[in-house]
Amino acid sequence: MSHPNAAPQRPPTTAAEVVDEFLRLIMIPDPESARRYTAPGMRIRFTGGRAMRDPAECTAFNKARYKWVKKRIERTETVAQGTNDGADADTVVYSLGTLHGEWPDGTPFEGNRYVDRYVVRAGLIVEMDVWNDSAEWMLARAGLAVL
C-alpha cells in the first residue's frame, strides 16, 4: 500500500481518478498542484453554502477552521453520466469518508463524516460541493448542541 500523499504511478484517466488525485493534493495541502485538475471558472460550494472559485480558497477555509485536517477516503463513486449540450459528457463523482485532524486548540478529532460531490468534464473538475459534520461538532464542543 502506498503512502496517502504519494503521487500516483500514472496520470489519472477516469473522472474518479481525477477526483482522488485532486483530493490527495488539496489535503497535503498543495492547492497550486490541485488546480491542474480544475476547469477555469470552477464553482465550489463548501458547507453552509460558502461560494469559492479556487482550490486555494478551500485551503484557506480549512486553515481557519482546523489546526490541520485530512480525509480518509472510504470510497469514490461514479454515479451518473450525462451530456452538456452535445459537448463533453459530464461525470458526477462522489467521495465519501471521514475527516480527522485537530481543532484550532489542538484537540484531536476523527470520524467526522464527509460527502463531496464533483462534476468532471473533459478530465477537469467544473463543480465541487462539500458537506461534513464539522459545524455540528463545533456546536457540541461549545455546549450548544448534543450529538
N, C-alpha and C positions, 0 to 999 in steps of 0.2 A: 504494500500500500504506500502510495506517495504522500509526501507532506502536503497539508491542505493549501499552503502558499506556493507550492511548486508549480512551475509553468507546465502546461500540457505538453505531451510528447509531440503533438501535431496541432496545427491550427484548427479551431472549431469549424465544423462544416454544417451541422444541423442547428436549428433555432435553439434547441435545448442546450447544446454545447456552447453557443454564443452567450446565453444567459448565465450558465455555470462559470464561464471564464470571466464575464463581466463581474459577477459577484465575487469571485476569487480576488480579482484586482481591487474592487471597491472596499473589500474588507481588510486589505493589507494595512492601511488604505493607500491606494495609488490611483486617484481619480484621473490623472492625466493618461495613464495607460488604459484605464477603463473606458475613457472617451473614444478609443478606437472602435468600440463596438456600439456606438450610439450614432443615430442619424442627426443631421443638422435639424434644429427645431424640436428635438426630443421633448416630450411632455412628461413630467414627473409629478405625481401626487403622493405625498407622504401622509402618514397618519394625521387625522384632523383636517384633511383636505389642503395641506400646505403645498402650494404650487412651486415647482422648481423647473429648471431647464438644463442643468448641467450636473454631472457626477460630483463636481467639487462642492456644490451646494448640499448634496447628501452627506458628504464627509464633514462639512462644517456643522450641519444639523446634528449629526451623531456625536461630534466632538463637544457640542454644547450640552447634549443630553446625557452622555455617558463619559466616564473616565476612559473606558475603551469598550468596544463591543465587537463580537464576531458572530457569524451564523454557523450553525450546524445544519447543513442541508440534509434533510431526510429523504426527499425525493424531488425530482423535477418532472413535471408532466406537460406533454404537448397535448392540448385538448381540442383544438379547433384549427381549421384552416379555412380561409375564405378568400375572396377576391377584393381587390382595391380598385374598383372601376376599370377592370381589364389590365391593370398594371401587375406588378409582382404580387403574389399571394401573401396575405398576412398570416402569420402563425402565432397563436396565443400559447404562451408558456407560463405555467405556474411553478414557483419554487416554494416549497413548504418545509418547515423545520422549526428550530428553536434558536433563540439568541442566548448568548452567555457573555459575561463581561463583568464590569464593575460600574456602580453608580458613581457620581462625582465625588462622594465622600469616601470612596474606596471599598464600600461594601460589595462583596461579590454576589452575582446572581446567575442563575441558569434555568433552563426550562421555559423561557419566555417565548410563547408561540408566535410565529410569523407566517404570513402568506404574502407573497409578492406575485403580481400579475404583469406580464410583459407582452407587448405586441412587437413581433420581429418581422421586418420587411426587407427583402433583398440582403439578408445577413446582418442587418443593423437594428438595434432596438429603437423604436419610434415612440413607445409609450411604456411607462413604468408606474404601477400602483403598489403602495406599501401599506400593509396593516400588521400590527403586532399588539401585544398585551402591555406594553410599557406604560402607557398613560394610566391604566387601571392599577398596575403595580406601584406606580409613583403615588397615586391617591392612597392606596393602602399603607404605604410607608409613612405618609403624612397623617395617618389616622382618620382619613376622610371616607374610606370605603372598606368593605370587607370582601376578601377574596374567598 
